[in-house]
């Protein structure tokens, strides 16, 4: 992020309140409270020119103004206060926040002295598994393109895998789930709805006729 209209070196050093910065980023991206965690704040050189860069330089692809950049190391968290707590909802939220960061251009950050620092987003780099872009890590959620269609509110979690709601199961979430199980040869035809065989009735096909 590139600060505008302030002494850049002083600005980069003054922003040390991670929680306040996280609050600012949540507001700028429309993200739920507690979903963005700022793990570290540092500085680097924002460069526009192509070619070889120094290790700490950032290649800006979202603005035409180079300068000293404030680097925010951000992690995403799924808040416990949200009503939906399954994997599909988590993937949807994290994907949405990532898209908001990619589309946002301007963010206002609050410094320790209470002043407001307008910044322009310079570059967004995503490490989807939360561990320095190590693709073999099991930490976090890696969102991959889906080659199957998830049904009944299910969400894609991999090329051929879906995260289903509690009422459905199966590879593409097309198998209804009956919590009390259907008895005596009955089949679960809809969530908590059994279709009974001849001679049986009731919610779980336990009543003989």
Backbone torsions as a table, in degrees:
resi	resn	phi	psi	omega
1	UNK	NA	133.3	-178.5
2	UNK	-103.5	120.5	177.7
3	UNK	-74.2	149.2	-178.7
4	UNK	-123.8	130.8	173.7
5	UNK	79.8	13.4	177.9
6	UNK	-130.9	161.9	172.4
7	UNK	-65.6	111.7	-167.1
8	UNK	-65.3	-42.2	-178.7
9	UNK	-64.0	-44.7	179.3
10	UNK	-63.9	-39.3	179.5
11	UNK	-61.5	-47.8	-178.3
12	UNK	-60.4	-35.1	-178.8
13	UNK	-78.5	-24.8	-173.0
14	UNK	-83.3	-20.7	-177.4
15	UNK	-86.6	94.4	-178.1
16	UNK	-121.7	-10.1	179.9
17	UNK	-82.2	100.0	-174.5
18	UNK	-67.7	-37.9	-178.4
19	UNK	-65.5	-43.2	178.1
20	UNK	-62.2	-41.5	177.8
21	UNK	-63.0	-41.6	177.8
22	UNK	-61.7	-40.6	177.7
23	UNK	-61.4	-42.1	178.3
24	UNK	-62.6	-43.1	-179.0
25	UNK	-68.3	-37.3	176.6
26	UNK	-63.0	-41.3	179.6
27	UNK	-66.8	-41.2	-177.6
28	UNK	-66.7	-30.8	-177.3
29	UNK	-102.5	-1.5	-178.9
30	UNK	67.3	31.3	-176.8
31	UNK	-91.6	153.0	179.6
32	UNK	-62.9	152.8	176.9
33	UNK	-60.1	133.0	179.0
34	UNK	87.0	3.3	-177.1
35	UNK	-91.0	-18.0	-179.2
36	UNK	-118.1	127.5	178.3
37	UNK	-119.2	126.1	176.0
38	UNK	-92.4	112.4	-175.0
39	UNK	-90.2	-26.6	-179.7
40	UNK	-159.9	152.8	176.4
41	UNK	-131.8	127.6	179.4
42	UNK	-144.5	-169.0	179.5
43	UNK	-134.8	158.4	179.2
44	UNK	-155.9	176.7	177.6
45	UNK	-95.7	125.0	175.5
46	UNK	-89.8	113.2	-174.8
47	UNK	-114.8	143.8	178.8
48	UNK	-99.6	-32.7	-174.6
49	UNK	-68.0	147.2	177.5
50	UNK	-83.3	164.1	178.7
51	UNK	116.9	-164.2	-174.9
52	UNK	-70.2	135.3	179.3
53	UNK	-117.1	157.3	170.6
54	UNK	-72.9	162.7	-173.7
55	UNK	-58.2	-38.8	-175.3
56	UNK	-92.5	3.0	178.5
57	UNK	-75.6	152.9	175.1
58	UNK	-119.3	128.2	177.4
59	UNK	-82.8	106.5	-176.9
60	UNK	-73.9	129.2	177.7
61	UNK	-124.0	5.5	-178.1
62	UNK	-119.9	-2.5	-179.1
63	UNK	-149.8	157.4	179.4
64	UNK	-102.5	17.4	-178.8
65	UNK	-116.1	109.7	177.9
66	UNK	-78.6	174.0	178.3
67	UNK	150.6	-167.5	176.9
68	UNK	-76.8	129.2	-176.9
69	UNK	-106.0	142.0	171.0
70	UNK	-91.4	124.3	-176.0
71	UNK	-103.5	120.3	177.1
72	UNK	-106.1	121.7	174.0
73	UNK	-90.4	107.6	-170.6
74	UNK	-111.8	136.3	172.5
75	UNK	-118.2	149.7	179.4
76	UNK	-104.0	138.5	-179.8
77	UNK	-128.6	143.5	177.1
78	UNK	-94.8	111.9	-174.8
79	UNK	-64.6	142.0	179.5
80	UNK	-73.6	-14.1	-178.0
81	UNK	-84.0	-7.3	178.7
82	UNK	-73.7	143.2	-174.4
83	UNK	-66.7	-34.1	-179.6
84	UNK	-96.1	123.6	-175.0
85	UNK	-121.5	17.3	179.2
86	UNK	-90.5	170.8	-174.6
87	UNK	-62.1	-36.4	-179.8
88	UNK	-60.0	-42.6	179.6
89	UNK	-67.7	-36.9	178.3
90	UNK	-63.7	-46.6	179.4
91	UNK	-61.4	-42.5	-179.5
92	UNK	-62.6	-42.3	179.7
93	UNK	-65.8	-48.1	-177.5
94	UNK	-63.6	-39.3	177.5
95	UNK	-64.3	-41.1	179.7
96	UNK	-64.4	-41.7	178.4
97	UNK	-64.1	-41.8	178.2
98	UNK	-60.1	-42.4	178.6
99	UNK	-65.4	-37.5	178.7
100	UNK	-65.7	-39.5	176.3
101	UNK	-63.2	-38.2	-179.8
102	UNK	-69.5	-30.5	-176.7
103	UNK	-92.4	-24.1	-179.5
104	UNK	-71.2	146.3	178.9
105	UNK	-119.9	-36.8	-176.7
106	UNK	-121.5	137.9	179.4
107	UNK	-137.6	140.4	175.0
108	UNK	-103.8	125.8	-178.2
109	UNK	-112.7	138.3	178.7
110	UNK	-93.3	123.3	178.2
111	UNK	-81.9	171.5	-177.6
112	UNK	-61.4	-29.6	-178.7
113	UNK	-84.6	4.7	178.2
114	UNK	91.3	-7.4	179.7
115	UNK	-74.1	154.5	-179.7
116	UNK	-99.1	130.4	-178.6
117	UNK	-114.1	110.4	176.5
118	UNK	-76.7	130.3	179.6
119	UNK	-129.4	156.2	174.3
120	UNK	-109.1	134.1	176.4
121	UNK	-66.1	128.1	-175.6
122	UNK	-100.5	-46.9	-174.4
123	UNK	-156.0	137.1	176.6
124	UNK	-116.0	120.1	177.6
125	UNK	-119.4	123.9	-175.6
126	UNK	-103.5	128.1	170.3
127	UNK	-112.7	85.6	-165.8
128	UNK	-62.4	-22.8	-178.8
129	UNK	-95.6	5.4	173.0
130	UNK	72.0	15.8	-176.7
131	UNK	-142.1	67.0	176.1
132	UNK	55.1	36.0	177.7
133	UNK	60.4	30.0	176.4
134	UNK	-85.0	103.8	-172.5
135	UNK	-66.3	-14.9	179.1
136	UNK	-89.4	-1.1	-179.2
137	UNK	-74.2	147.0	176.8
138	UNK	-95.1	-0.9	-179.4
139	UNK	-75.4	143.7	174.5
140	UNK	76.3	-168.3	-178.1
141	UNK	-124.7	123.5	176.2
142	UNK	-99.0	119.0	-178.2
143	UNK	-92.8	119.3	-179.5
144	UNK	-117.9	156.3	179.6
145	UNK	-60.2	144.7	-179.7
146	UNK	-95.9	133.9	173.6
147	UNK	-102.5	-1.6	175.6
148	UNK	-118.8	163.5	178.8
149	UNK	-105.1	117.3	179.1
150	UNK	-80.8	130.4	-174.9
151	UNK	-102.5	167.3	169.7
152	UNK	52.4	43.3	176.0
153	UNK	84.0	4.6	177.9
154	UNK	-72.5	156.1	-179.6
155	UNK	-121.3	146.4	-179.3
156	UNK	-73.5	130.5	175.4
157	UNK	-122.4	3.4	179.5
158	UNK	-177.9	174.8	-177.0
159	UNK	-53.4	-38.0	-177.6
160	UNK	-131.7	22.5	-177.7
161	UNK	-126.3	144.6	179.5
162	UNK	-125.1	145.0	169.5
163	UNK	-97.2	114.6	-173.8
164	UNK	-93.9	157.9	171.2
165	UNK	-71.7	170.1	-175.9
166	UNK	-65.7	-18.0	-176.7
167	UNK	-88.6	-7.9	-175.8
168	UNK	-136.2	157.6	178.3
169	UNK	-146.8	-176.9	-179.6
170	UNK	99.6	170.0	-175.8
171	UNK	-58.8	-38.1	-179.0
172	UNK	-120.4	20.6	175.7
173	UNK	62.6	44.6	179.4
174	UNK	-110.3	-3.6	179.0
175	UNK	-95.9	117.0	179.6
176	UNK	-67.1	150.6	179.9
177	UNK	-114.2	127.8	175.7
178	UNK	-112.1	114.5	-171.6
179	UNK	-63.7	-30.8	-178.4
180	UNK	-97.8	3.4	178.7
181	UNK	64.0	141.3	179.2
182	UNK	-89.7	130.7	-174.4
183	UNK	-101.3	166.5	171.0
184	UNK	53.1	44.1	176.1
185	UNK	83.8	1.3	178.3
186	UNK	-70.1	156.0	-179.5
187	UNK	-121.8	147.3	179.4
188	UNK	-82.9	106.6	-174.7
189	UNK	-98.2	-16.7	177.8
190	UNK	-157.8	162.0	-179.3
191	UNK	-51.9	120.9	-179.1
192	UNK	54.7	37.4	179.1
193	UNK	-138.0	111.2	-178.2
194	UNK	-97.5	138.4	170.1
195	UNK	-101.2	116.2	-171.7
196	UNK	-90.3	155.7	174.0
197	UNK	-79.0	168.8	-179.1
198	UNK	-58.5	131.1	178.7
199	UNK	98.8	-4.6	-178.7
200	UNK	-130.9	151.6	178.4
201	UNK	-151.1	-174.8	-178.3
202	UNK	98.4	169.5	-175.9
203	UNK	-59.1	-35.3	-179.3
204	UNK	-123.1	21.3	175.7
205	UNK	62.0	43.8	179.9
206	UNK	-110.2	-1.5	179.9
207	UNK	-99.5	116.8	179.1
208	UNK	-76.2	148.3	179.7
209	UNK	-106.0	NA	NA
